[in-house]
Amino acid sequence: MRMLLEMRYRRTGQFIYTKDEICSIFQTGNVEQLLARSPYLVNIQFELIVFLGSKIPSGAIEQVALSLRKDQQCYISFEDALSRWHVISQIPMMLILATTGESGLYSTPFGRIEFVHVDHTDKQILENTVEFKYSLRLAKRWWAYEDLKCIDRCMDLIDYAKLYTDD
């Protein structure tokens, strides 16, 4: 089982699968049995199955996040983005993403992912984010601040001097 997935990973780079894909690869309908037999397959809240092979790709948590919200826009925002802009000194213990999809909290082998629903258009998101890495965009400083204000969370952590400083 591991060798088959390892060869697929080396050939295609794919390590994230849906249940249907795993069932097709192993020609079975019993995903639970496959998960019980393999320490290399991890189920992420019955939505995705991740293969933990010999090499974990860089940006794995971002790739899992994008797979969890495949048909929605997602970008790094809130405390996570403000920490990266040095407006909040604490480093969040999880990846915090704004999404046009559903809110949710996921535990993965690579860390936790929090999705927070926002009512922004695709155009607004593209105008107020910058390219970052691994296909996730990063909210601009003010956009992340506005997102955080909307959910009224951790406002006491903001260093307003850094927020108002352009550098």
Beta strands, then each sheet from edge to edge (+ up, - down):
strand 1: 16-17
strand 2: 41-44
strand 3: 48-51
strand 4: 74-76
strand 5: 94-99
strand 6: 104-108
strand 7: 111-117
strand 8: 129-133
strand 9: 136-139
sheet 1: 1+ 3- 2+
sheet 2: 6+ 7- 5- 4+ 9+ 8-
end
